[in-house]
Amino acid sequence: MTKIKAFIGPAVFLTFAAGAATAGTLGDVKGRDVLKCGVNTGFAGFAYPDSSGRWQGFDVAICRAVAAAVLGDQDKIEFVPTTGETRFTALTSGEIDVLPRNTTWTFTRDVDLKFTFAGVNYYDGQGFMVRKDLGVTSAKELDGATICVQTGTTTELNLADYFKTQGISYQPVPIQTPAEADQQFLGGACDAYTTDASQLATQRGTYPNPADYIILPEIISKEPLGPVVRQGDDEWADVVRWTYNALVAAEEYGVTKKNIDEMSSSENPEVRRLLGTEGDLGRMLGLDADWAKRAIAANGNYGEIFAETIGVGTPANIERGLNALWINGGLQYSPPFR
């Protein structure tokens, strides 16, 4: 109970602070010519600096698309690493303009903390990972286990709910970052590690012997992850939302970073509106006609970004699953560009 109360405390503060946010983020970003993007402190596949210090990953690509759309250059970004406990303060205070960092859309965050979620870029769920030699095949067998869990997250609350409903006990081992989780879990400080299943998969892929660890079958929550902005600035929320939608629509209509120039002359009116050769959608967003074309050209459409950062064949090796397009049995689709 102590951990949960510690999480609620900052929420009360943020409710007041977030409500005081003012509009005008698009103008601010254009004025400084830099997008401030809140990312994880280091999360393989989603947000991490490579050997040269350049930020890479699924969440990073979403921010790069926004920078390309608004500023004409995907590299006009300042990446600000945030933890589960600091991310909302960074957004509320204006330290960052957008938070694409694996953040779950919940009632409280939307209504009470007064943030706006610009869509769901990844449908996830919370799971558990254990060492294979522990001999456990189900989360229901973790009675009395020590479990590494990140503080200040829905993960912490879901864990408490799950064990309560199962009538079993656990001992939380609080951690702040994925790097700390790896250190504690691999060092034997906890029997299991719980977080979003996508994170378990990507982190396991970086371990020296990934086959020594198994992800248990239970998914104990719904975790719709998406980019977050401050509430009360509809203009900026629209820019982030429709930049993301452009990536999804591009995949559906076969627009890729390689064929985008030739697709600009497509006979499909939806594609032409998307790429700015018909209509005036850019002006409605406060951008130019080529905003979506630049966003897609930066790192590709949604499918290309997924495949190159976390998809099958990468260390994360994640199947599309619920994140496939709606025409392929998944949940990803964009509202019409009209």
C-alpha positions as CSV (number, residue, x, y, z in Angstrom):
1,M,0.0,0.0,0.0
2,T,2.9,2.4,0.7
3,K,4.1,2.3,-2.9
4,I,0.6,3.0,-4.2
5,K,0.2,6.0,-1.9
6,A,3.6,7.3,-3.0
7,F,2.3,7.2,-6.6
8,I,-0.9,9.0,-5.8
9,G,0.8,11.9,-4.0
10,P,2.6,13.3,-7.1
11,A,-0.6,12.9,-9.0
12,V,-2.4,15.4,-6.8
13,F,0.3,18.0,-7.4
14,L,0.2,17.3,-11.2
15,T,-3.6,17.8,-11.3
16,F,-3.1,21.4,-10.3
17,A,0.0,22.1,-12.4
18,A,-1.2,20.5,-15.6
19,G,-4.4,22.5,-15.5
20,A,-2.4,25.7,-15.6
21,A,-0.7,24.7,-18.9
22,T,-1.2,27.3,-21.7
23,A,-1.7,26.8,-25.4
24,G,0.8,27.7,-28.1
25,T,3.2,24.8,-28.3
26,L,3.3,24.8,-32.1
27,G,4.4,28.4,-32.1
28,D,7.0,27.7,-29.3
29,V,8.5,24.7,-31.3
30,K,8.7,26.8,-34.5
31,G,10.1,29.7,-32.6
32,R,13.0,27.8,-31.0
33,D,13.4,25.6,-34.1
34,V,13.7,22.5,-31.9
35,L,11.3,19.9,-30.7
36,K,11.8,18.7,-27.1
37,C,10.9,15.1,-26.9
38,G,10.6,13.1,-23.7
39,V,11.9,9.5,-24.0
40,N,12.8,6.6,-21.8
41,T,16.2,6.7,-20.1
42,G,17.2,3.8,-22.3
43,F,14.9,1.1,-23.5
44,A,16.2,-1.3,-26.2
45,G,14.0,-1.1,-29.3
46,F,12.0,1.8,-28.2
47,A,14.3,4.6,-27.1
48,Y,18.1,4.4,-26.7
49,P,21.3,6.1,-27.8
50,D,23.4,4.0,-30.1
51,S,27.2,3.7,-30.0
52,S,27.6,7.2,-31.6
53,G,25.1,8.8,-29.2
54,R,22.3,9.1,-31.8
55,W,18.9,8.2,-30.3
56,Q,17.1,5.3,-32.0
57,G,14.0,3.2,-31.6
58,F,10.2,3.0,-32.1
59,D,9.3,5.9,-29.8
60,V,12.2,8.0,-31.1
61,A,10.9,7.5,-34.7
62,I,7.5,9.0,-33.7
63,C,9.2,12.1,-32.4
64,R,11.4,12.4,-35.5
65,A,8.3,12.2,-37.7
66,V,6.8,15.2,-35.7
67,A,10.0,17.2,-36.0
68,A,10.1,16.5,-39.8
69,A,6.5,17.5,-40.2
70,V,6.8,20.8,-38.1
71,L,10.4,21.9,-38.6
72,G,11.4,20.2,-41.9
73,D,14.2,18.2,-40.3
74,Q,13.9,15.1,-38.2
75,D,17.1,15.9,-36.4
76,K,15.9,19.2,-34.9
77,I,15.2,17.5,-31.6
78,E,16.3,17.6,-28.1
79,F,15.8,14.2,-26.5
80,V,15.0,14.4,-22.7
81,P,15.4,11.1,-20.8
82,T,12.6,10.6,-18.3
83,T,11.6,8.0,-15.7
84,G,8.2,6.7,-14.8
85,E,8.1,9.3,-12.0
86,T,9.6,12.3,-13.8
87,R,7.9,12.1,-17.2
88,F,4.6,13.9,-16.3
89,T,6.4,16.7,-14.4
90,A,8.6,17.2,-17.4
91,L,5.6,17.5,-19.7
92,T,3.6,19.7,-17.3
93,S,6.5,22.1,-16.7
94,G,7.1,22.6,-20.4
95,E,10.5,20.9,-20.2
96,I,9.3,18.7,-23.1
97,D,6.7,19.3,-25.9
98,V,5.6,15.7,-26.4
99,L,6.0,12.5,-24.5
100,P,6.0,9.4,-26.8
101,R,7.7,7.4,-24.0
102,N,5.8,4.1,-23.5
103,T,3.0,5.7,-21.5
104,T,-0.3,4.0,-20.8
105,W,-3.6,5.9,-21.6
106,T,-5.7,5.8,-18.5
107,F,-8.8,7.6,-17.1
108,T,-6.8,9.3,-14.4
109,R,-4.1,10.6,-16.6
110,D,-6.6,11.8,-19.2
111,V,-9.2,13.3,-16.9
112,D,-7.5,14.1,-13.5
113,L,-3.9,14.8,-14.6
114,K,-5.4,16.6,-17.6
115,F,-3.1,15.3,-20.4
116,T,-4.2,14.6,-23.9
117,F,-3.3,11.3,-25.6
118,A,-2.8,11.7,-29.3
119,G,-3.6,8.1,-30.2
120,V,-2.4,4.6,-29.5
121,N,0.8,3.8,-31.2
122,Y,1.3,0.4,-29.5
123,Y,-1.3,-1.9,-27.9
124,D,0.5,-3.7,-25.1
125,G,-0.2,-5.6,-21.9
126,Q,1.7,-6.3,-18.7
127,G,3.5,-9.6,-18.2
128,F,6.1,-11.4,-16.1
129,M,9.6,-12.7,-16.9
130,V,11.4,-15.3,-14.8
131,R,14.6,-17.3,-15.0
132,K,13.9,-20.7,-16.6
133,D,15.6,-22.6,-13.8
134,L,13.0,-21.1,-11.3
135,G,10.7,-23.9,-12.6
136,V,7.7,-21.5,-12.8
137,T,5.3,-21.8,-15.8
138,S,2.5,-19.4,-14.7
139,A,2.3,-16.1,-12.8
140,K,-0.2,-17.9,-10.4
141,E,2.8,-19.9,-9.1
142,L,4.6,-16.7,-7.9
143,D,3.1,-16.8,-4.4
144,G,5.7,-15.2,-2.1
145,A,8.0,-14.2,-4.9
146,T,10.2,-11.1,-5.0
147,I,9.2,-9.0,-8.1
148,C,11.0,-6.1,-9.7
149,V,8.6,-3.4,-10.6
150,Q,9.0,0.2,-11.8
151,T,7.7,2.8,-9.4
152,G,5.3,5.6,-10.4
153,T,3.7,3.4,-13.1
154,T,0.4,1.6,-13.9
155,T,2.6,-1.5,-13.7
156,E,2.9,-1.1,-10.0
157,L,-0.9,-0.8,-9.5
158,N,-1.7,-3.6,-11.8
159,L,0.7,-5.9,-9.9
160,A,-1.0,-5.2,-6.6
161,D,-4.5,-5.8,-8.2
162,Y,-3.5,-9.1,-9.8
163,F,-2.0,-10.6,-6.7
164,K,-4.9,-9.5,-4.6
165,T,-7.4,-11.1,-7.0
166,Q,-5.4,-14.3,-7.1
167,G,-5.2,-14.4,-3.3
168,I,-1.4,-14.7,-3.2
169,S,1.4,-12.5,-1.9
170,Y,4.6,-11.0,-3.3
171,Q,7.5,-8.7,-2.2
172,P,8.0,-5.7,-4.5
173,V,11.6,-4.7,-5.4
174,P,11.2,-1.1,-6.5
175,I,13.2,0.0,-9.6
176,Q,13.4,3.3,-11.5
177,T,14.7,2.5,-14.9
178,P,15.0,-0.5,-17.3
179,A,18.8,-0.5,-16.7
180,E,18.2,-0.9,-13.0
181,A,15.7,-3.6,-13.6
182,D,18.2,-5.6,-15.6
183,Q,20.8,-5.2,-12.9
184,Q,18.5,-6.3,-10.1
185,F,16.8,-9.1,-12.1
186,L,20.0,-10.5,-13.6
187,G,21.8,-10.2,-10.2
188,G,19.1,-12.3,-8.5
189,A,17.6,-9.5,-6.4
190,C,14.1,-10.5,-7.6
191,D,12.5,-13.8,-8.7
192,A,10.5,-12.1,-11.5
193,Y,10.4,-8.9,-13.4
194,T,7.0,-7.4,-14.4
195,T,6.4,-4.6,-17.0
196,D,4.8,-4.3,-20.4
197,A,5.3,-7.4,-22.5
198,S,7.0,-5.4,-25.2
199,Q,9.6,-4.2,-22.8
200,L,10.2,-7.8,-21.4
201,A,10.8,-9.0,-25.0
202,T,13.2,-6.2,-25.9
203,Q,15.1,-6.4,-22.6
204,R,15.4,-10.2,-22.8
205,G,16.8,-9.9,-26.3
206,T,19.8,-7.9,-24.9
207,Y,20.7,-10.5,-22.2
208,P,23.8,-12.6,-22.6
209,N,21.7,-15.8,-22.8
210,P,18.1,-14.9,-23.7
211,A,17.1,-18.6,-23.7
212,D,17.7,-18.8,-20.0
213,Y,14.7,-16.6,-19.4
214,I,11.0,-17.1,-20.1
215,I,8.0,-14.7,-20.4
216,L,5.1,-16.3,-18.6
217,P,1.8,-16.6,-20.5
218,E,-0.4,-14.3,-18.4
219,I,-1.1,-10.8,-19.7
220,I,-2.7,-9.1,-16.7
221,S,-3.7,-5.7,-18.1
222,K,-4.5,-3.5,-21.1
223,E,-1.7,-1.1,-21.8
224,P,-2.6,1.3,-24.7
225,L,0.6,3.3,-25.2
226,G,0.7,6.5,-27.0
227,P,2.2,10.0,-27.4
228,V,1.0,12.5,-24.7
229,V,0.7,16.3,-24.8
230,R,-0.6,18.9,-22.4
231,Q,-4.3,19.3,-22.3
232,G,-5.7,22.6,-23.5
233,D,-3.6,23.0,-26.6
234,D,-5.8,21.4,-29.3
235,E,-3.7,22.8,-32.1
236,W,-0.6,21.0,-30.9
237,A,-2.5,17.8,-30.1
238,D,-3.9,17.8,-33.7
239,V,-0.3,18.1,-35.1
240,V,1.0,15.2,-33.1
241,R,-2.2,13.1,-33.6
242,W,-2.3,13.5,-37.4
243,T,1.4,13.1,-37.8
244,Y,1.0,9.7,-36.2
245,N,-2.1,9.0,-38.3
246,A,-0.2,9.8,-41.4
247,L,2.3,7.1,-40.6
248,V,-0.5,4.5,-40.2
249,A,-2.4,5.7,-43.3
250,A,0.8,5.5,-45.4
251,E,1.3,1.8,-44.5
252,E,-2.3,1.1,-45.5
253,Y,-2.0,2.8,-48.8
254,G,1.4,1.4,-49.6
255,V,3.4,4.7,-49.3
256,T,6.9,4.0,-48.2
257,K,10.0,6.1,-47.6
258,K,11.4,4.8,-50.9
259,N,8.4,5.3,-53.2
260,I,7.0,8.4,-51.6
261,D,7.9,10.7,-54.5
262,E,6.2,8.6,-57.1
263,M,3.2,8.0,-54.9
264,S,2.6,11.8,-54.8
265,S,1.1,11.5,-58.2
266,S,-1.1,8.6,-57.2
267,E,-4.6,8.4,-58.7
268,N,-6.0,7.7,-55.2
269,P,-7.5,10.9,-53.8
270,E,-6.8,9.9,-50.2
271,V,-3.1,9.4,-51.0
272,R,-3.0,12.7,-52.8
273,R,-4.5,14.5,-49.8
274,L,-2.1,12.7,-47.5
275,L,0.9,13.8,-49.5
276,G,-0.3,17.3,-50.1
277,T,-0.8,17.2,-53.8
278,E,-4.6,17.8,-53.4
279,G,-6.6,19.7,-50.9
280,D,-5.3,22.0,-48.1
281,L,-4.9,19.9,-45.0
282,G,-1.5,21.3,-44.1
283,R,-2.9,24.8,-43.7
284,M,-5.6,23.5,-41.3
285,L,-2.8,22.3,-39.0
286,G,-0.7,25.4,-39.3
287,L,1.8,23.6,-41.5
288,D,2.7,23.5,-45.1
289,A,1.4,21.1,-47.8
290,D,4.3,18.6,-47.5
291,W,4.2,18.1,-43.7
292,A,3.0,14.5,-43.9
293,K,5.3,13.6,-46.8
294,R,8.3,14.7,-44.7
295,A,7.0,12.8,-41.6
296,I,6.8,9.6,-43.7
297,A,10.1,10.1,-45.5
298,A,12.0,10.5,-42.2
299,N,11.9,6.8,-41.1
300,G,9.1,5.3,-43.2
301,N,5.5,4.4,-42.5
302,Y,4.2,2.8,-39.3
303,G,5.0,-0.7,-40.6
304,E,8.5,0.2,-41.6
305,I,9.2,1.8,-38.3
306,F,7.8,-1.2,-36.4
307,A,9.8,-3.7,-38.5
308,E,13.1,-1.8,-38.2
309,T,13.0,-1.1,-34.5
310,I,11.1,-3.9,-32.7
311,G,9.8,-6.3,-35.3
312,V,10.6,-9.9,-36.1
313,G,14.3,-10.3,-36.9
314,T,15.3,-7.5,-34.4
315,P,16.5,-8.3,-30.9
316,A,13.0,-7.6,-29.6
317,N,11.5,-10.0,-32.2
318,I,7.9,-8.8,-31.7
319,E,5.1,-10.0,-33.9
320,R,2.7,-7.3,-35.1
321,G,-0.3,-8.9,-33.3
322,L,-2.8,-6.3,-32.2
323,N,-0.6,-3.7,-33.8
324,A,-1.2,-5.0,-37.3
325,L,-3.4,-2.8,-39.6
326,W,-7.1,-3.3,-39.3
327,I,-7.2,-4.8,-42.8
328,N,-4.8,-7.5,-41.4
329,G,-6.7,-8.3,-38.3
330,G,-5.1,-5.7,-36.0
331,L,-6.3,-2.6,-34.3
332,Q,-4.2,0.0,-36.1
333,Y,-6.0,2.4,-38.5
334,S,-6.2,6.0,-39.3
335,P,-9.3,8.2,-39.6
336,P,-9.8,9.5,-43.1
337,F,-7.6,12.2,-44.6
338,R,-10.4,14.4,-45.9
